[in-house]
Amino acid sequence: MGRKEISHVTFFNFASAIAIGSITGTVVLTPTLNLGIGLYTLAGWSALTILIGVIDSKSKTARNLLEGQPVIVIKQVEIMEEAMRHVRT
């Protein structure tokens, strides 16, 4: 997922990091779980995360779909009330 500041982490990256940590913890701490299946699951989720990251960096359409569009709510010291109403609903 790369190194990012916490303010630049998207929701998908945050959720993916939590999922990878959870899968790893389950694989390590559950003695009845087959290690091969756990590693397969971890590799699959990691590959999905990397694939989504590559698609996100290459396609503006995919980036808008995954992350949404930013909304300017303050412009030149003026509060954009219409944008605030749009974001709130």
Contacts in CASP RR format, 6 or more apart in sequence:
PFRMAT RR
TARGET T0000
AUTHOR 0000-0000-0000
METHOD contacts of the structure
MODEL  1
MGRKEISHVTFFNFASAIAIGSITGTVVLTPTLNLGIGLYTLAGWSALTI
LIGVIDSKSKTARNLLEGQPVIVIKQVEIMEEAMRHVRT
1 13 0 8 1.000
1 16 0 8 1.000
1 17 0 8 1.000
1 49 0 8 1.000
1 50 0 8 1.000
1 53 0 8 1.000
4 13 0 8 1.000
9 17 0 8 1.000
10 66 0 8 1.000
10 67 0 8 1.000
11 67 0 8 1.000
12 52 0 8 1.000
12 66 0 8 1.000
12 67 0 8 1.000
13 49 0 8 1.000
16 45 0 8 1.000
16 49 0 8 1.000
16 52 0 8 1.000
19 45 0 8 1.000
20 42 0 8 1.000
20 45 0 8 1.000
20 46 0 8 1.000
20 49 0 8 1.000
23 38 0 8 1.000
23 41 0 8 1.000
23 42 0 8 1.000
23 45 0 8 1.000
24 42 0 8 1.000
26 33 0 8 1.000
26 38 0 8 1.000
27 33 0 8 1.000
27 35 0 8 1.000
27 38 0 8 1.000
27 39 0 8 1.000
27 41 0 8 1.000
27 42 0 8 1.000
52 66 0 8 1.000
55 62 0 8 1.000
56 62 0 8 1.000
56 63 0 8 1.000
56 66 0 8 1.000
56 67 0 8 1.000
57 63 0 8 1.000
71 83 0 8 1.000
71 86 0 8 1.000
71 87 0 8 1.000
72 80 0 8 1.000
72 83 0 8 1.000
73 79 0 8 1.000
73 80 0 8 1.000
73 83 0 8 1.000
73 84 0 8 1.000
73 87 0 8 1.000
74 80 0 8 1.000
END
